């Protein structure tokens, strides 16, 4: 116990009685946040009188003696007593904070002071631990040394009342996360979720400010211009896994058939006019529902995609192949995986995506060693036969109206309580067609499957420490709080208008996620088909309705047998939300990235209603963004 236990009990009581918390979710975290507590001195007298112990604690933490102690232990150099930076975060079951390094601006030391229940000791099996990641030094192609974090944490520190954890903020080194607080397992009688409340004061110590000992003119401005993530972007990306396994299509095969765009009625088309040969159709019928191979459906899909630049096709795979695939994936998921990356990669066919400040999931890429004479499982057939085939490329061009130049396919498995991808911006000038083949056999991912109660009124929306009001206890907050989803959804979001974060696609704050996306309530809905001859323009996204201004361009929860197609423009960010341990299974999908012929953009008519990726795609998902197939196969 570093600090007076009674003082912390008093602080805890003041927090429970007088501060409000706002539930917030981004790609990198899910927590309940208080307002910024740095400006306690600016509160009016009546508010300040409600928080005397918290003010005393703040003054002690930023006193000269304590700052000198931290500076000596961490070797960080002088620390500011003027620039205070602290808040109270509450983690309830399902809350988490993913891997990052805290390198922002003038931060020098990070700290966490735990205010968990002093009369009910925290159990390590509840989760919520601070975990630290190692780094290894590798040389890039130019011989420059680059620090790369490993995919597995090496130190786990469970929370405990009156425990202070701190570390120096170091670019490329201070990688850490906060383990998910795990919900009580069904049937457990040991404790309720109300006991699993990870309350802590967290914050940073900054470099000395003007007038303080150790102040260096211009240093803060210099530090604010860079972060370790930006430093690593230039030379460290070559160590990212998975690497891009791009296959360039034959240039002579790029041209698509124009009959679907010419207005020629389906009945008047001849067999010679369709780019799908009889051989192509026979091949595709082994995998795809027959409905999606008819000219009428393809014309409808192409028109919808041309209008929306995104679409979700339900029941895409044929019933026969879908059933075999589900059996295969369920069997794989039932087999226990090793715990460490090295064991997984040495004992299974899976590889681990890394570095963890960008993503972590298991993946497979196309296996060129697998010949036609080798018997394949349904999941191997999907990755190695259907999706890379010339016949499927033809189908995809018909469905989107685009000429495709290349492909990059990755089968992914996101494990419960472990895996995610953080928001990453697309940086190329040429648009890219992206495919998401959702093949997650478990249930409970979307709001339609498991309705979520809407109790948002149990939380007061407090964004600044200048608002101090009475609120419920932490136990009441849990009981009344809105039940979030279990993650695992994929989301495409507009990048920052200022362009500050789109280069590396990340920050320590993350990209804020609207609640209906978090719970899976916002997803494609079936509706009437749009008929349009408009060709999909790779440079243009449809504008959103006026009431859709949260930046979400497209979202799709984990699910079974759905195909999502998205035309992705420069600056658009994509992520897969961390899969909670509360999920009923792992998330499985195949991600396809297809190059688009740049000549498709030439001569496009961009009118006043067309917008680029900096505005939202039409997120009124009742507007023909999903097609539901009536599978006619046996």
Secondary structure per residue as TSV (DSSP state, phi and psi in degrees):
chain	resnum	aa	ss	phi	psi
A	1	X	-	360.0	107.3
A	2	X	-	-80.5	-33.5
A	3	X	S	-113.4	163.9
A	4	X	-	-60.6	116.2
A	5	X	H	-58.3	-36.9
A	6	X	H	-67.8	-36.4
A	7	X	H	-60.6	-43.1
A	8	X	H	-69.9	-33.9
A	9	X	H	-61.6	-42.0
A	10	X	H	-65.2	-40.8
A	11	X	H	-61.5	-44.6
A	12	X	H	-59.9	-43.1
A	13	X	H	-64.7	-40.3
A	14	X	H	-64.8	-39.7
A	15	X	H	-63.8	-45.9
A	16	X	H	-63.5	-34.3
A	17	X	H	-89.5	-28.1
A	18	X	H	-126.3	-9.0
A	19	X	-	-110.8	147.8
A	20	X	-	-106.8	156.2
A	21	X	-	-128.7	143.3
A	22	X	E	-112.1	120.6
A	23	X	E	-68.3	135.8
A	24	X	E	-144.5	140.8
A	25	X	E	-132.5	133.0
A	26	X	B	-128.8	-176.6
A	27	X	S	-64.8	-24.4
A	28	X	S	-101.4	-19.2
A	29	X	E	-152.3	165.1
A	30	X	E	-138.3	115.3
A	31	X	E	-148.9	175.2
A	32	X	E	-111.3	122.0
A	33	X	E	-109.7	141.7
A	34	X	-	-85.7	173.4
A	35	X	-	-70.4	172.0
A	36	X	B	-66.4	124.8
A	37	X	-	-97.2	10.1
A	38	X	T	-68.6	-27.0
A	39	X	T	-102.9	40.9
A	40	X	G	-59.1	-33.6
A	41	X	G	-64.0	-21.3
A	42	X	G	-86.3	-1.1
A	43	X	S	-71.3	151.9
A	44	X	-	-70.5	165.1
A	45	X	H	-60.6	-40.6
A	46	X	H	-64.6	-39.0
A	47	X	H	-71.8	-41.8
A	48	X	H	-64.4	-31.7
A	49	X	T	-66.2	-17.8
A	50	X	T	-83.5	-12.4
A	51	X	-	-129.8	46.6
A	52	X	H	-65.7	-39.6
A	53	X	H	-69.8	-37.9
A	54	X	H	-64.1	-39.6
A	55	X	H	-65.3	-41.5
A	56	X	H	-61.4	-43.1
A	57	X	H	-64.3	-44.5
A	58	X	H	-58.2	-44.2
A	59	X	H	-64.4	-36.3
A	60	X	H	-69.0	-43.1
A	61	X	H	-64.0	-32.9
A	62	X	T	-105.7	17.2
A	63	X	S	-70.4	159.0
A	64	X	H	-62.3	-39.0
A	65	X	H	-65.1	-42.9
A	66	X	H	-71.7	-37.1
A	67	X	H	-64.5	-38.2
A	68	X	H	-65.6	-39.0
A	69	X	H	-59.8	-48.5
A	70	X	H	-65.0	-40.4
A	71	X	H	-61.6	-40.4
A	72	X	H	-67.6	-44.4
A	73	X	H	-67.7	-42.2
A	74	X	H	-89.9	-17.6
A	75	X	T	69.2	27.0
A	76	X	-	-81.0	-15.1
A	77	X	-	89.1	-178.8
A	78	X	-	-58.6	146.2
A	79	X	-	-122.0	146.6
A	80	X	-	-78.6	140.6
A	81	X	S	-101.9	-11.9
A	82	X	S	-82.2	-45.6
A	83	X	S	-89.9	93.7
A	84	X	-	-91.8	149.6
A	85	X	-	-152.1	96.6
A	86	X	E	-151.4	153.8
A	87	X	E	-154.0	166.6
A	88	X	E	-110.6	123.9
A	89	X	E	-114.3	136.8
A	90	X	E	-117.0	124.2
A	91	X	E	-105.9	118.6
A	92	X	-	-106.4	173.4
A	93	X	T	-51.0	130.2
A	94	X	T	98.6	-17.8
A	95	X	-	-76.7	151.7
A	96	X	E	-164.5	166.4
A	97	X	E	-142.2	120.1
A	98	X	E	-85.2	175.9
A	99	X	E	-63.5	131.4
A	100	X	E	-160.6	176.9
A	101	X	-	-120.7	-0.8
A	102	X	-	69.1	8.2
A	103	X	-	-80.6	97.2
A	104	X	-	-139.4	124.1
A	105	X	T	57.2	-124.6
A	106	X	T	-100.0	17.4
A	107	X	E	-64.4	140.6
A	108	X	E	-124.1	-37.3
A	109	X	E	-137.0	133.8
A	110	X	E	-101.3	146.0
A	111	X	E	-145.1	155.4
A	112	X	E	-137.7	122.1
A	113	X	E	-113.0	116.1
A	114	X	E	-83.4	136.3
A	115	X	-	-121.9	39.4
A	116	X	-	-66.9	169.2
A	117	X	-	-60.0	115.9
A	118	X	T	-69.8	-19.4
A	119	X	T	-99.6	0.9
A	120	X	S	-139.1	87.2
A	121	X	-	-55.7	141.0
A	122	X	-	-70.1	138.4
A	123	X	-	-102.6	133.2
A	124	X	G	-54.9	-32.9
A	125	X	G	-70.4	-7.7
A	126	X	G	-78.3	-9.8
A	127	X	B	83.1	-154.3
A	128	X	-	74.7	13.2
A	129	X	-	-77.2	148.4
A	130	X	E	-79.7	124.8
A	131	X	E	-121.6	136.1
A	132	X	E	-110.1	143.2
A	133	X	E	-111.1	141.6
A	134	X	E	-82.3	162.2
A	135	X	E	-126.3	148.8
A	136	X	E	-121.7	148.9
A	137	X	E	-95.3	122.9
A	138	X	E	-124.7	158.6
A	139	X	E	-102.4	130.8
A	140	X	-	-79.6	-175.2
A	141	X	T	-63.9	-19.9
A	142	X	T	-95.9	4.1
A	143	X	S	84.7	5.0
A	144	X	-	-82.3	138.2
A	145	X	E	-76.4	132.3
A	146	X	E	-129.4	132.8
A	147	X	E	-87.5	124.6
A	148	X	E	-123.3	124.6
A	149	X	E	-73.5	144.3
A	150	X	E	-75.2	162.2
A	151	X	E	-78.7	-15.5
A	152	X	E	-116.9	138.2
A	153	X	E	-69.7	153.3
A	154	X	E	-117.1	-9.9
A	155	X	E	-142.2	130.9
A	156	X	E	-124.9	123.2
A	157	X	E	-118.6	101.2
A	158	X	-	-66.1	150.9
A	159	X	-	-70.5	155.0
A	160	X	-	-155.9	144.0
A	161	X	T	-56.5	135.0
A	162	X	T	63.7	30.7
A	163	X	-	-105.8	129.7
A	164	X	E	-110.7	119.6
A	165	X	E	-109.0	135.2
A	166	X	E	-151.3	156.6
A	167	X	E	-158.7	155.2
A	168	X	E	-72.9	137.7
A	169	X	-	-81.4	116.4
A	170	X	-	-132.4	122.3
A	171	X	T	-54.5	128.6
A	172	X	T	75.9	6.1
A	173	X	T	-132.5	-39.5
A	174	X	-	-83.3	48.4
A	175	X	-	-76.9	134.3
A	176	X	E	-158.2	166.4
A	177	X	E	-148.0	175.1
A	178	X	E	-118.5	117.0
A	179	X	-	-56.5	145.7
A	180	X	-	-56.3	139.3
A	181	X	B	-79.6	118.5
A	182	X	-	-83.6	139.9
A	183	X	-	-73.7	155.7
A	184	X	-	-63.7	133.9
A	185	X	-	-69.3	148.7
A	186	X	T	-61.6	136.8
A	187	X	T	88.5	-9.7
A	188	X	-	-72.6	137.8
A	189	X	-	-113.6	7.3
A	190	X	S	-77.6	-40.2
A	191	X	-	-160.3	162.0
A	192	X	-	-98.4	168.9
A	193	X	G	-64.3	-20.3
A	194	X	G	-64.0	-18.6
A	195	X	G	-80.6	-19.3
A	196	X	-	-96.4	68.4
A	197	X	-	-118.9	105.9
A	198	X	E	-91.2	88.9
A	199	X	E	-95.3	135.5
A	200	X	E	-155.8	148.5
A	201	X	E	-91.1	124.2
A	202	X	E	-128.2	151.6
A	203	X	E	-178.5	-164.5
A	204	X	E	-141.2	153.0
A	205	X	E	-103.8	137.3
A	206	X	E	-109.8	169.6
A	207	X	-	-65.1	155.6
A	208	X	-	-56.5	142.2
A	209	X	-	-94.4	172.3
A	210	X	T	-56.3	131.1
A	211	X	T	95.2	-12.6
A	212	X	S	-97.0	154.3
A	213	X	T	-62.4	132.6
A	214	X	T	91.9	1.7
A	215	X	-	-66.7	135.6
A	216	X	-	-121.9	117.8
A	217	X	T	-61.2	130.3
A	218	X	T	84.7	-9.6
A	219	X	H	-66.7	-43.7
A	220	X	H	-63.1	-41.5
A	221	X	H	-63.4	-39.1
A	222	X	H	-65.2	-43.2
A	223	X	H	-66.8	-32.7
A	224	X	H	-67.8	-19.0
A	225	X	T	-84.7	-7.0
A	226	X	-	-141.8	161.9
A	227	X	-	-146.7	163.9
A	228	X	H	-64.6	-31.2
A	229	X	H	-64.9	-40.2
A	230	X	H	-68.1	-35.5
A	231	X	H	-64.9	-40.4
A	232	X	H	-74.4	-23.2
A	233	X	H	-58.0	-38.7
A	234	X	H	-71.8	-44.7
A	235	X	H	-116.8	-17.6
A	236	X	T	-87.1	-15.2
A	237	X	G	-62.0	-26.1
A	238	X	G	-65.6	-15.1
A	239	X	G	-96.1	1.3
A	240	X	-	-67.7	144.7
A	241	X	B	-131.6	135.9
A	242	X	S	-77.1	148.3
A	243	X	-	-78.1	159.3
A	244	X	-	-73.3	120.0
A	245	X	-	-107.5	74.2
A	246	X	-	-89.0	130.3
A	247	X	E	-109.9	124.7
A	248	X	E	-88.1	127.5
A	249	X	-	-71.9	157.5
A	250	X	-	-63.7	127.3
A	251	X	G	-57.2	-35.1
A	252	X	G	-68.7	-16.6
A	253	X	G	-101.5	12.8
A	254	X	-	-78.0	-29.0
A	255	X	-	-71.1	132.7
A	256	X	-	-96.5	156.7
A	257	X	-	-70.0	137.4
A	258	X	-	-99.4	2.5
A	259	X	T	-65.1	-31.7
A	260	X	T	-73.0	-18.3
A	261	X	T	-99.2	-9.5
A	262	X	T	-86.5	-8.7
A	263	X	T	87.7	3.8
A	264	X	-	-66.9	120.7
A	265	X	-	-59.1	144.5
A	266	X	G	-54.8	-36.8
A	267	X	G	-66.4	-23.6
A	268	X	G	-91.5	-6.1
A	269	X	-	-78.3	141.5
A	270	X	-	-100.2	167.1
A	271	X	G	-60.2	-34.2
A	272	X	G	-69.7	-20.3
A	273	X	G	-85.7	-17.8
A	274	X	-	-87.2	136.0
A	275	X	S	-74.8	-12.1
A	276	X	S	-89.8	108.0
A	277	X	-	-74.8	171.0
A	278	X	H	-61.4	-36.9
A	279	X	H	-65.1	-41.5
A	280	X	H	-60.1	-47.0
A	281	X	H	-63.9	-42.4
A	282	X	H	-59.3	-41.6
A	283	X	H	-66.6	-48.6
A	284	X	H	-66.2	-31.5
A	285	X	T	-65.6	-17.6
A	286	X	T	-70.3	-18.6
A	287	X	T	-123.3	-42.1
A	288	X	B	-100.1	144.0
A	289	X	-	-59.1	134.5
A	290	X	G	-55.1	-33.2
A	291	X	G	-55.5	-38.2
A	292	X	G	-78.4	0.8
A	293	X	G	-106.7	-0.8
A	294	X	S	-83.2	147.4
A	295	X	H	-57.6	-39.8
A	296	X	H	-62.0	-45.5
A	297	X	H	-66.6	-42.2
A	298	X	H	-62.0	-39.2
A	299	X	H	-64.5	-41.4
A	300	X	H	-66.2	-43.6
A	301	X	H	-62.2	-44.4
A	302	X	H	-63.1	-40.3
A	303	X	H	-65.2	-42.9
A	304	X	H	-64.8	-45.2
A	305	X	H	-63.9	-36.5
A	306	X	H	-63.1	-33.4
A	307	X	H	-78.9	-40.9
A	308	X	H	-102.6	-21.0
A	309	X	S	61.5	17.4
A	310	X	E	-160.6	155.0
A	311	X	E	-162.3	152.5
A	312	X	E	-126.8	123.6
A	313	X	E	-107.7	117.1
A	314	X	E	-87.3	151.3
A	315	X	S	51.4	50.0
A	316	X	-	-73.5	-42.7
A	317	X	B	-80.4	149.4
A	318	X	-	-63.0	156.5
A	319	X	H	-60.0	-42.9
A	320	X	H	-63.9	-49.5
A	321	X	H	-69.5	-38.2
A	322	X	H	-60.0	-42.2
A	323	X	H	-64.5	-43.3
A	324	X	H	-65.8	-38.9
A	325	X	H	-65.5	-42.1
A	326	X	H	-63.1	-43.3
A	327	X	H	-58.7	-41.5
A	328	X	H	-63.5	-47.9
A	329	X	H	-70.1	-40.6
A	330	X	H	-60.5	-39.9
A	331	X	H	-64.1	-42.5
A	332	X	H	-63.9	-41.5
A	333	X	H	-69.1	-25.2
A	334	X	H	-73.5	-16.8
A	335	X	S	-86.4	127.2
A	336	X	-	-66.9	138.1
A	337	X	-	-95.2	150.9
A	338	X	-	-60.1	162.9
A	339	X	S	-88.0	-33.9
A	340	X	S	-100.9	158.3
A	341	X	H	-61.5	-44.7
A	342	X	H	-60.7	-40.5
A	343	X	H	-70.4	-39.3
A	344	X	H	-61.0	-45.3
A	345	X	H	-75.1	-23.6
A	346	X	H	-90.5	-24.7
A	347	X	H	-108.4	-10.9
A	348	X	S	-132.0	177.7
A	349	X	S	-89.6	1.3
A	350	X	-	-82.6	150.2
A	351	X	E	-115.9	158.4
A	352	X	E	-104.0	127.3
A	353	X	-	-72.2	143.9
A	354	X	B	-159.2	163.1
A	355	X	-	-79.8	158.2
A	356	X	T	-69.0	-16.2
A	357	X	T	-78.3	-4.1
A	358	X	T	-112.7	-45.5
A	359	X	E	-169.2	161.1
A	360	X	E	-152.7	120.5
A	361	X	-	-167.3	166.5
A	362	X	E	-90.4	144.2
A	363	X	E	-147.2	159.5
A	364	X	E	-137.0	146.4
A	365	X	E	-116.5	173.2
A	366	X	-	-56.6	131.1
A	367	X	-	-96.5	101.3
A	368	X	T	-69.8	-14.6
A	369	X	T	-79.5	-13.5
A	370	X	-	-84.3	106.3
A	371	X	-	-85.4	173.6
A	372	X	T	-67.5	-20.7
A	373	X	T	-86.8	-1.1
A	374	X	S	-97.2	129.4
A	375	X	-	-68.6	130.7
A	376	X	-	-116.8	151.5
A	377	X	-	-75.7	162.7
A	378	X	H	-56.0	-39.4
A	379	X	H	-66.9	-35.8
A	380	X	H	-68.5	-35.8
A	381	X	H	-66.0	-38.4
A	382	X	I	-64.1	-45.5
A	383	X	I	-76.9	-40.5
A	384	X	I	-100.1	-13.8
A	385	X	I	-117.1	-60.2
A	386	X	I	-67.4	-60.5
A	387	X	T	-65.8	-34.3
A	388	X	T	-85.3	-0.1
A	389	X	S	-74.1	155.3
A	390	X	H	-66.4	-35.0
A	391	X	H	-63.6	-40.8
A	392	X	H	-70.6	-35.1
A	393	X	H	-60.0	-42.3
A	394	X	H	-60.7	-45.3
A	395	X	H	-60.8	-43.1
A	396	X	H	-64.7	-37.7
A	397	X	H	-66.2	-39.3
A	398	X	H	-65.8	-38.7
A	399	X	H	-71.1	-25.2
A	400	X	H	-114.6	-16.9
A	401	X	T	74.4	18.5
A	402	X	-	-113.7	149.5
A	403	X	-	-94.5	125.3
A	404	X	E	-102.0	135.4
A	405	X	E	-105.9	-22.1
A	406	X	E	-159.7	167.7
A	407	X	E	-143.1	152.2
A	408	X	E	-144.3	113.7
A	409	X	E	-116.4	135.8
A	410	X	E	-139.9	121.9
A	411	X	E	-84.4	132.3
A	412	X	E	-128.5	145.8
A	413	X	E	-131.7	118.3
A	414	X	E	-102.6	111.0
A	415	X	-	-77.8	146.0
A	416	X	T	-61.3	135.0
A	417	X	T	72.7	14.3
A	418	X	T	-140.9	-43.3
A	419	X	-	-113.2	159.4
A	420	X	E	-176.6	169.8
A	421	X	E	-131.2	138.7
A	422	X	E	-88.4	161.0
A	423	X	E	-61.5	124.9
A	424	X	E	-128.2	132.0
A	425	X	E	-82.5	147.7
A	426	X	-	-87.8	124.9
A	427	X	-	-108.3	-9.3
A	428	X	-	-77.8	152.4
A	429	X	S	-74.6	-32.7
A	430	X	S	-79.6	137.9
A	431	X	-	-67.4	161.6
A	432	X	E	-135.8	132.8
A	433	X	E	-86.2	128.1
A	434	X	E	-118.3	138.9
A	435	X	E	-117.2	133.4
A	436	X	E	-123.1	108.2
A	437	X	E	-95.5	101.9
A	438	X	E	-83.4	119.1
A	439	X	E	-135.1	51.9
A	440	X	-	-95.3	114.5
A	441	X	-	-78.4	-21.2
A	442	X	-	-78.4	163.6
A	443	X	S	-102.5	176.9
A	444	X	-	88.6	18.3
A	445	X	-	-91.1	-31.9
A	446	X	S	-111.5	158.3
A	447	X	T	-63.2	-29.4
A	448	X	T	-66.3	-28.6
A	449	X	T	-78.7	-41.6
A	450	X	S	-134.6	95.3
A	451	X	-	-55.5	143.8
A	452	X	-	-111.2	128.3
A	453	X	-	-68.3	142.6
A	454	X	-	-102.8	98.8
A	455	X	-	-122.2	40.1
A	456	X	G	-64.5	-19.5
A	457	X	G	-70.2	-9.5
A	458	X	G	-76.2	-9.8
A	459	X	S	-113.6	137.9
A	460	X	-	-93.4	135.7
A	461	X	-	-83.6	95.6
A	462	X	-	-116.3	119.4
A	463	X	-	-109.5	-13.8
A	464	X	B	-134.5	151.1
A	465	X	T	-70.4	-8.9
A	466	X	T	-75.3	-6.6
A	467	X	-	-109.2	112.0
A	468	X	-	-124.6	114.8
A	469	X	-	-137.2	160.5
A	470	X	-	-71.1	142.5
A	471	X	-	-146.6	-177.3
A	472	X	-	-76.1	166.1
A	473	X	-	-70.7	168.4
A	474	X	H	-64.2	-32.7
A	475	X	H	-66.0	-40.6
A	476	X	H	-65.5	-33.7
A	477	X	H	-64.3	-39.2
A	478	X	H	-68.1	-45.3
A	479	X	H	-65.0	-33.6
A	480	X	H	-95.9	-6.6
A	481	X	S	-73.8	156.0
A	482	X	-	-70.1	133.5
A	483	X	-	-79.0	114.4
A	484	X	-	-78.0	171.5
A	485	X	-	-75.4	-178.2
A	486	X	-	-99.1	12.0
A	487	X	-	78.2	-156.1
A	488	X	-	79.3	-0.8
A	489	X	-	-83.4	154.2
A	490	X	E	-103.5	138.9
A	491	X	E	-136.0	140.8
A	492	X	E	-112.8	128.8
A	493	X	E	-133.8	148.4
A	494	X	-	-65.0	140.5
A	495	X	-	-75.1	169.6
A	496	X	-	-60.6	130.2
A	497	X	T	-57.1	-34.3
A	498	X	T	-74.9	-15.5
A	499	X	-	75.6	15.9
A	500	X	S	-71.4	-33.6
A	501	X	S	-111.5	-2.0
A	502	X	T	-76.1	-19.0
A	503	X	T	-67.3	-49.9
A	504	X	T	-97.9	-11.8
A	505	X	-	72.3	12.2
A	506	X	-	-146.0	162.8
A	507	X	-	-157.4	171.9
A	508	X	S	-75.6	-16.3
A	509	X	S	-90.3	-29.3
A	510	X	-	82.6	-176.5
A	511	X	-	-104.8	120.4
A	512	X	B	-67.9	138.8
A	513	X	-	-110.9	123.6
A	514	X	-	-62.8	152.0
A	515	X	H	-61.9	-38.8
A	516	X	H	-69.7	-21.0
A	517	X	H	-78.0	-41.0
A	518	X	H	-59.5	-40.2
A	519	X	T	-87.0	-6.4
A	520	X	T	84.6	6.3
A	521	X	-	-72.0	-31.0
A	522	X	S	-91.5	107.9
A	523	X	S	-156.9	172.8
A	524	X	-	-66.4	136.8
A	525	X	-	-117.9	143.2
A	526	X	B	-69.6	144.9
A	527	X	-	-161.9	-176.8
A	528	X	-	-64.1	150.7
A	529	X	-	-79.9	144.0
A	530	X	-	-92.7	139.9
A	531	X	-	-108.1	120.7
A	532	X	-	-153.7	141.5
A	533	X	-	-93.6	2.8
A	534	X	-	-67.8	129.1
A	535	X	-	-78.6	141.8
A	536	X	-	-62.5	128.5
A	537	X	-	-102.2	115.5
A	538	X	T	-62.2	-16.9
A	539	X	T	-95.6	-2.5
A	540	X	-	-129.7	134.8
A	541	X	B	-107.8	148.7
A	542	X	-	-67.3	140.8
A	543	X	-	-70.9	149.1
A	544	X	-	-81.8	161.3
A	545	X	-	-65.3	159.9
A	546	X	T	-59.7	-29.9
A	547	X	T	-88.4	3.4
A	548	X	-	-111.5	82.7
A	549	X	-	-124.3	30.1
A	550	X	S	-96.4	5.2
A	551	X	S	87.0	-4.6
A	552	X	E	-80.3	118.3
A	553	X	E	-91.6	-36.8
A	554	X	E	-162.1	139.0
A	555	X	E	-142.5	152.0
A	556	X	E	-152.4	114.8
A	557	X	-	-71.4	161.1
A	558	X	S	-59.5	144.3
A	559	X	-	-172.4	-174.4
A	560	X	E	-110.3	131.9
A	561	X	E	58.4	50.1
A	562	X	E	-126.6	141.2
A	563	X	E	-115.0	120.7
A	564	X	E	-105.2	138.7
A	565	X	E	-127.2	130.7
A	566	X	E	-137.1	130.9
A	567	X	E	-91.2	113.6
A	568	X	E	-103.0	127.6
A	569	X	-	-103.5	169.0
A	570	X	T	-58.5	134.4
A	571	X	T	92.6	-17.1
A	572	X	-	-71.5	130.7
A	573	X	E	-97.8	147.0
A	574	X	E	-134.4	140.4
A	575	X	E	-154.4	159.1
A	576	X	E	-112.9	119.3
A	577	X	-	-64.8	140.3
A	578	X	-	-44.2	133.8
A	579	X	-	-89.5	115.5
A	580	X	-	-67.4	151.7
A	581	X	T	-63.5	-18.2
A	582	X	T	-73.8	-12.9
A	583	X	S	-62.0	153.0
A	584	X	S	-84.0	-4.3
A	585	X	S	-171.5	-176.8
A	586	X	-	-83.8	159.1
A	587	X	E	-90.7	130.2
A	588	X	E	-121.5	135.9
A	589	X	E	-159.3	173.1
A	590	X	E	-124.0	127.0
A	591	X	E	-101.6	126.6
A	592	X	E	-116.9	133.7
A	593	X	E	-121.1	118.6
A	594	X	E	-119.5	125.6
A	595	X	E	-68.6	145.8
A	596	X	E	-112.2	135.4
A	597	X	-	-57.6	118.3
A	598	X	G	-58.6	-25.6
A	599	X	G	-66.0	-17.0
A	600	X	G	-62.6	-26.2
A	601	X	G	-81.9	-17.8
A	602	X	T	-72.0	135.3
A	603	X	T	79.1	9.0
A	604	X	-	-69.7	137.9
A	605	X	-	-90.9	105.7
A	606	X	-	-100.9	110.8
A	607	X	-	-98.9	-175.0
A	608	X	T	-66.3	-18.1
A	609	X	T	-90.8	-8.7
A	610	X	-	-84.6	143.7
A	611	X	B	-134.2	156.6
A	612	X	-	-87.9	-172.6
A	613	X	T	-69.5	-7.0
A	614	X	T	-78.7	-6.9
A	615	X	S	-116.6	168.0
A	616	X	-	-78.2	145.9
A	617	X	-	-69.7	159.1
A	618	X	-	-62.0	109.2
A	619	X	-	-100.9	16.3
A	620	X	-	-80.7	90.5
A	621	X	T	-75.0	1.5
A	622	X	T	-80.8	-4.0
A	623	X	T	-96.4	61.4
A	624	X	T	60.5	38.6
A	625	X	-	-97.6	2.6
A	626	X	E	-136.9	139.7
A	627	X	E	-117.6	128.8
A	628	X	E	-103.6	120.0
A	629	X	-	-88.9	135.0
A	630	X	-	-91.9	96.7
A	631	X	-	-66.3	121.3
A	632	X	-	-98.4	8.9
A	633	X	-	-79.1	163.1
A	634	X	-	-79.3	360.0
